[in-house]
Amino acid sequence: EMLLPTMLRHWTVWPAVHTLNFYFNPLHHRVLVQNLVLVGWSGYLSHLNNGGLMTPKDEIEVTIKRRATLEDPDTPVIITAKATAPSANSVIGVLNR
């Protein structure tokens, strides 16, 4: 479900990066520019893989569940957040104390 949007972004970002890189940068700087953009692209993919941004409402729910776990250390709490796809949930983690 995330493959097509990610590939569309990939096909938007990388051709532009390579076009600008080959046109404006001298040969000895091209690898550096590609690696710097790759660091940002890897961070973006990691962000998508970890569920993206949470809404303030989701953040409040996660905080409440974490506080409940701190009050009762024997009760595991499963924290979920909505994924980017509609009606899909991904498990962020299980807190045990």
ChimeraX attribute file (.defattr): number of C-alpha atoms within 10 A of each C-alpha:
attribute: neighborCount
match mode: 1-to-1
recipient: residues
	/A:1	7
	/A:2	10
	/A:3	7
	/A:4	9
	/A:5	10
	/A:6	14
	/A:7	11
	/A:8	10
	/A:9	10
	/A:10	13
	/A:11	11
	/A:12	11
	/A:13	13
	/A:14	15
	/A:15	11
	/A:16	12
	/A:17	14
	/A:18	14
	/A:19	10
	/A:20	12
	/A:21	18
	/A:22	13
	/A:23	11
	/A:24	11
	/A:25	13
	/A:26	9
	/A:27	11
	/A:28	8
	/A:29	12
	/A:30	16
	/A:31	12
	/A:32	13
	/A:33	14
	/A:34	14
	/A:35	11
	/A:36	10
	/A:37	15
	/A:38	13
	/A:39	10
	/A:40	11
	/A:41	15
	/A:42	11
	/A:43	12
	/A:44	14
	/A:45	12
	/A:46	12
	/A:47	12
	/A:48	15
	/A:49	11
	/A:50	13
	/A:51	17
	/A:52	15
	/A:53	14
	/A:54	14
	/A:55	10
	/A:56	9
	/A:57	9
	/A:58	15
	/A:59	12
	/A:60	12
	/A:61	14
	/A:62	19
	/A:63	13
	/A:64	12
	/A:65	16
	/A:66	18
	/A:67	11
	/A:68	14
	/A:69	18
	/A:70	14
	/A:71	10
	/A:72	12
	/A:73	12
	/A:74	10
	/A:75	13
	/A:76	15
	/A:77	18
	/A:78	15
	/A:79	17
	/A:80	16
	/A:81	20
	/A:82	18
	/A:83	18
	/A:84	16
	/A:85	9
	/A:86	7
	/A:87	7
	/A:88	9
	/A:89	13
	/A:90	13
	/A:91	13
	/A:92	14
	/A:93	11
	/A:94	12
	/A:95	15
	/A:96	14
	/A:97	11
